[in-house]
């Protein structure tokens, strides 16, 4: 794995259904964040089959802080 880090995804199941998330880690399991409810300090473990992937990625600079992640996801949502 490793190629999914930074990819913007949409949650299909759970309390966060329909929300935009970013894959923060994908070495052994998929861990996602949105910079708000799920900050970088408290990542959410999700099953890949419960996520719909997009073709968009965030780079390291856009994933540096929770604030940067929120701004990037908001810009993606407004497109």
Helices and strands as residue ranges (DSSP letters): E 7-11, E 20-25, E 30-33, E 44-46, G 48-50, E 51-57, H 66-78
